[in-house]
Amino acid sequence: MVDGKLKSRRFRRVSVKTPGGKTVKHYRKRKPSPAICAIYGTPLAGVPKDKTSKIRNLPKSQRRPERPYGGVLSSRAMRAVIKEQSRIENQEDVVESESMEGGESQ
């Protein structure tokens, strides 16, 4: 009989053919779901979909992309966020310069 811990679906069931020709069930850990973008919810490119123990042994540059918000946002979302930030900064600069010009003329 199978162990109780193996009866739950925590482990996936894999059929393996042994050298003797028998087919037996092996119980392996499931792979995690892919990393998803925090804004759009799409799977992230460049982020491996593997067990934590295997990802931990990878170099840092292979765990997530080396760009702003790498491993958190998709490239499309990152571009949108950076554009929005620059628009906000430019608007603040315009407001500051207008207030300075108005102060000098008074």
C-alpha positions in Angstrom: 0.0 0.0 0.0 1.1 3.6 -0.7 2.2 5.9 2.1 -0.4 8.4 3.2 1.7 11.3 2.2 1.8 10.0 -1.4 -2.0 9.7 -1.6 -2.5 13.4 -1.6 -1.8 15.1 -4.9 1.1 17.1 -3.5 3.4 14.9 -5.6 2.8 14.2 -9.2 2.7 10.6 -10.4 5.1 9.6 -13.1 5.2 6.2 -14.8 8.7 4.9 -15.0 9.9 1.8 -16.9 12.5 -0.1 -14.8 15.4 -2.0 -16.4 13.5 -5.3 -15.7 10.7 -4.1 -18.0 8.1 -3.3 -15.3 6.2 0.0 -15.2 6.1 1.5 -11.7 4.8 4.8 -10.3 7.3 7.3 -9.0 6.2 10.3 -7.0 8.0 13.6 -7.9 7.6 17.1 -6.7 5.5 19.4 -8.9 7.1 22.3 -10.7 5.9 25.7 -9.6 3.7 27.9 -11.8 5.6 30.5 -13.9 6.5 33.9 -12.5 3.9 36.5 -13.7 4.0 40.2 -14.3 2.6 42.3 -11.5 0.7 44.6 -13.8 -0.5 42.6 -16.8 -0.4 39.1 -15.3 1.4 37.5 -18.2 4.2 35.0 -17.7 7.6 36.6 -17.4 10.2 35.9 -20.1 13.7 35.2 -18.9 12.7 33.9 -15.5 13.2 30.1 -15.2 10.2 27.9 -14.2 11.9 25.4 -12.0 12.1 24.2 -8.4 13.5 26.7 -5.9 16.4 24.4 -5.0 17.5 24.4 -8.7 17.0 28.1 -9.2 19.1 28.9 -6.1 22.1 27.2 -7.7 21.9 29.4 -10.9 23.9 32.5 -11.3 22.0 35.7 -10.4 22.0 36.8 -14.0 20.1 33.6 -15.0 17.5 33.9 -12.3 15.9 37.1 -13.7 16.6 39.7 -16.4 19.1 42.4 -15.7 17.0 45.4 -16.3 14.9 47.7 -14.2 12.1 45.8 -12.5 13.6 42.5 -13.9 11.7 39.5 -12.5 8.7 41.6 -11.4 7.4 43.3 -14.5 7.2 42.2 -18.1 9.2 44.3 -20.6 5.9 45.9 -21.9 4.9 46.9 -18.3 8.4 48.1 -17.5 8.3 50.4 -20.6 4.9 51.7 -19.6 6.0 52.4 -16.0 9.2 54.2 -17.1 7.3 56.4 -19.6 4.8 57.3 -16.9 7.5 58.2 -14.4 9.3 60.4 -17.0 6.0 62.1 -17.8 5.4 62.8 -14.1 9.0 64.2 -13.7 8.7 66.4 -16.7 5.3 67.7 -15.5 6.8 68.6 -12.1 9.8 70.3 -13.8 7.3 72.4 -15.9 5.3 73.4 -12.8 8.5 74.4 -10.9 9.8 76.4 -13.8 6.5 78.2 -14.2 6.4 79.1 -10.5 9.9 80.4 -10.6 9.2 82.6 -13.7 6.0 83.9 -12.0 7.9 84.8 -8.8 10.5 86.8 -10.7 8.0 89.0 -12.5 6.1 90.0 -9.4 
